[in-house]
Amino acid sequence: MLPMEVEITMRGLRDTRKLKALLKAGKSIRLRDRNHIVGRIVPPQQREGPAQLPDFEARHRELFGDRTFDAEDFLQDRHGRY
């Protein structure tokens, strides 16, 4: 058993306050049914912050250069006037 793990029986799952407190404390819970380990409940991993978004403007410049697109002209070419 790891130092941050607590063993609980299947009947102990009824005590949700205790489970919630253990998980908030960052401890893993091993579930036992009689003498057999049947599963684990693990707290979520902590993220180090928001993910960095790609530079969409740089990607657009790389693909299209300085070209601009007019949606109205595009639609008229495809469908006539609206």
C-alpha positions in Angstrom: 0.0 0.0 0.0 1.4 3.4 -1.0 1.7 6.0 1.8 -0.9 8.2 0.2 -3.5 5.3 -0.1 -6.3 4.4 2.2 -8.1 1.1 2.2 -11.9 1.1 2.4 -14.4 -1.8 2.2 -17.3 -1.8 -0.2 -19.6 -0.9 2.8 -17.3 2.1 3.6 -18.3 3.6 0.3 -21.5 4.8 1.9 -19.6 7.4 3.9 -19.3 9.9 1.1 -18.2 12.7 3.3 -15.1 10.7 4.3 -14.4 9.8 0.7 -14.7 13.4 -0.4 -12.3 14.6 2.3 -9.8 11.9 1.5 -9.9 12.7 -2.2 -9.6 16.5 -1.6 -6.5 15.7 0.5 -5.0 14.0 -2.5 -5.2 10.5 -1.2 -6.0 7.4 -3.3 -8.5 4.9 -2.0 -8.2 1.2 -2.5 -11.6 -0.7 -2.4 -11.7 -4.1 -0.8 -14.3 -6.8 -0.9 -13.5 -9.2 1.9 -9.8 -10.0 1.2 -9.7 -8.9 -2.4 -8.8 -5.5 -3.8 -11.5 -4.8 -6.4 -10.5 -1.2 -7.4 -9.0 2.2 -6.7 -10.4 5.7 -6.6 -7.8 8.2 -7.6 -8.0 12.0 -7.2 -7.7 14.0 -10.4 -4.3 15.2 -11.5 -3.5 18.8 -10.9 -2.9 20.9 -14.0 -0.1 23.4 -14.0 -2.2 26.1 -15.6 -4.1 26.8 -18.7 -2.8 25.2 -21.9 -1.1 27.6 -24.4 -3.2 28.2 -27.5 -1.4 28.2 -30.8 -0.7 31.5 -32.6 -3.6 31.4 -35.0 -2.7 34.8 -36.6 0.8 33.5 -37.5 -0.7 30.3 -39.0 -3.1 32.3 -41.1 -0.3 34.5 -42.4 1.8 31.4 -43.2 -1.1 29.8 -45.2 -2.6 32.8 -46.9 0.0 35.6 -46.7 -1.5 39.1 -47.1 -4.5 38.0 -49.1 -7.9 39.0 -47.8 -11.2 37.4 -48.5 -14.5 39.1 -49.0 -17.4 36.8 -47.9 -19.9 38.7 -50.0 -18.0 38.2 -53.3 -17.4 34.6 -52.4 -21.1 33.9 -51.9 -22.1 35.8 -55.1 -19.7 33.7 -57.1 -21.1 30.5 -55.7 -24.8 31.2 -55.5 -25.4 34.3 -57.6 -27.0 37.1 -55.7 -27.7 35.6 -52.3 
